[in-house]
Amino acid sequence: MNREEQLAFIRGKYSNYIVQFSDLSNFVVYDFNNWFYVLIVYLIFVFGVCGFLYIFTTTDMLKMVQALKKTVSATSFQRYRSAVCSLIAQLAVSAMLLLPLIGFLFLSFGRFENAQVFTQITLNICALHSSTNAIIFIWTTPRFRKLLFRNSFSTGFGVFNDK
């Protein structure tokens, strides 16, 4: 769109903002076209395929661990089961990165009045990903949990104890 078309679009859709936009020297207006709707359908398809693959691989890993129960020792089985549970939890936390993408998709598709608030919320969710992933990793991995929390209150931080 050239500048005249953009101002005509603003005049037609948002007539109360035309004065503010006419004073600006550099702005761009995007209108939805058919490619945007194709992108929406494609993204819904991709999210569906990824969700199916997540469920399929999770159930396959759990079946594989159960099949190993009869062939490995009890200690090894506990380690394998703990590793699989940790992987599943970390993959679920990694889905947190999809929430901002889905949020931005709905914000751009829905045309909300105060979209800035929703955008800030989705960005905060994205920013929490690494901290949440570290907490889940420590929570689901017994070796790291024991290393981090052993004698932590008696002689300082547990990692530096040399007993």
C-alpha positions in Angstrom: 0.0 0.0 0.0 1.2 3.5 -0.7 0.7 6.4 1.7 -2.6 7.5 0.2 -4.1 4.0 0.3 -2.9 3.7 3.9 -4.5 6.9 4.9 -7.7 6.0 3.1 -7.7 2.6 4.9 -7.3 4.4 8.3 -10.0 6.9 7.3 -12.4 4.1 6.5 -11.7 1.8 9.5 -10.4 4.1 12.2 -11.6 7.6 11.4 -11.0 8.9 14.9 -7.2 8.3 14.5 -6.7 9.9 11.1 -5.4 13.1 12.6 -2.6 11.4 14.6 -1.6 9.2 11.6 -1.5 12.1 9.1 1.0 13.9 11.4 3.4 10.8 11.3 6.0 10.7 8.6 6.8 7.0 8.8 4.2 4.3 9.4 3.0 1.2 7.7 -0.5 -0.3 7.7 -1.0 -4.0 6.9 -4.3 -5.4 5.9 -5.2 -9.1 6.0 -5.1 -10.9 2.7 -5.6 -14.5 1.5 -2.0 -15.4 2.4 -2.6 -14.6 6.0 -5.5 -17.0 6.1 -3.4 -19.7 4.4 -0.7 -19.1 7.1 -3.3 -19.6 9.8 -4.5 -22.9 8.4 -0.9 -24.0 7.9 0.0 -23.1 11.5 -3.0 -25.0 12.9 -2.0 -28.0 10.8 1.6 -27.8 12.1 0.5 -27.4 15.7 -1.8 -30.5 15.3 1.0 -32.6 13.8 3.4 -31.5 16.6 0.9 -32.3 19.2 0.3 -35.7 17.7 4.0 -36.4 17.5 4.4 -35.3 21.1 1.7 -37.7 22.3 3.0 -40.5 20.1 6.6 -40.2 21.2 5.6 -39.9 24.9 3.5 -43.0 24.9 6.2 -44.9 22.9 8.9 -43.9 25.4 6.7 -45.0 28.3 6.0 -48.4 26.6 9.7 -48.8 26.0 10.5 -48.2 29.6 7.9 -50.6 30.8 9.3 -53.3 28.4 12.8 -52.7 29.9 11.4 -53.4 33.4 11.9 -57.2 33.0 15.3 -57.1 31.4 17.2 -54.5 33.6 18.0 -54.2 37.3 15.7 -52.3 39.6 18.2 -49.5 40.0 18.7 -49.1 36.3 15.0 -49.2 35.7 14.5 -46.4 38.3 17.2 -44.3 36.4 15.6 -44.9 33.1 12.1 -44.1 34.3 13.5 -40.9 36.0 15.2 -39.9 32.8 12.0 -40.4 30.7 9.9 -38.5 33.2 12.5 -35.6 33.2 12.4 -35.6 29.4 8.6 -35.5 29.3 8.5 -32.7 31.8 11.1 -30.6 30.0 9.3 -31.1 26.7 6.0 -30.0 28.3 7.8 -26.9 29.6 9.2 -26.3 26.2 5.6 -26.0 25.0 5.6 -22.7 27.0 7.4 -21.2 24.0 4.4 -22.0 21.8 2.1 -20.0 24.1 3.5 -16.6 23.0 3.4 -17.6 19.4 -0.3 -18.7 19.7 -1.0 -15.5 21.7 0.5 -13.3 19.0 -1.4 -15.2 16.4 -4.7 -14.6 18.1 -3.8 -11.0 18.8 -3.1 -10.3 15.2 -6.1 -12.3 14.0 -8.6 -10.9 16.5 -7.8 -7.2 16.4 -8.2 -6.5 20.1 -8.5 -2.9 21.4 -5.8 -3.2 24.2 -3.6 -5.7 22.6 -0.5 -4.3 24.4 -1.5 -5.8 27.7 -2.0 -9.3 26.1 1.3 -8.9 24.3 3.2 -8.1 27.5 1.6 -11.1 29.2 2.7 -13.4 26.4 6.2 -12.0 26.4 6.4 -12.6 30.2 5.4 -16.2 29.7 8.2 -16.6 27.1 10.7 -15.0 29.5 9.8 -17.4 32.2 10.7 -20.4 30.0 14.4 -20.8 31.0 13.8 -20.4 34.7 10.9 -22.9 34.6 13.0 -25.3 32.6 15.8 -25.2 35.1 13.4 -25.7 38.1 11.8 -28.7 36.3 15.2 -30.2 35.5 16.3 -30.0 39.1 12.9 -31.2 40.4 12.8 -34.3 38.0 16.4 -35.3 38.2 17.2 -36.9 41.6 21.0 -36.7 41.2 20.9 -32.9 40.7 18.4 -32.5 43.5 20.6 -34.4 45.9 23.7 -32.5 44.8 22.0 -29.2 45.2 20.2 -29.7 48.5 22.6 -31.9 50.5 23.6 -30.3 53.9 22.7 -26.9 52.4 21.7 -25.4 55.8 24.6 -26.6 57.9 27.7 -25.4 56.1 26.5 -23.1 53.3 25.5 -24.0 49.8 25.4 -27.8 49.2 27.5 -27.8 46.1 30.6 -26.7 48.0 30.4 -29.4 50.7 33.3 -31.9 50.4 32.0 -34.8 52.5 
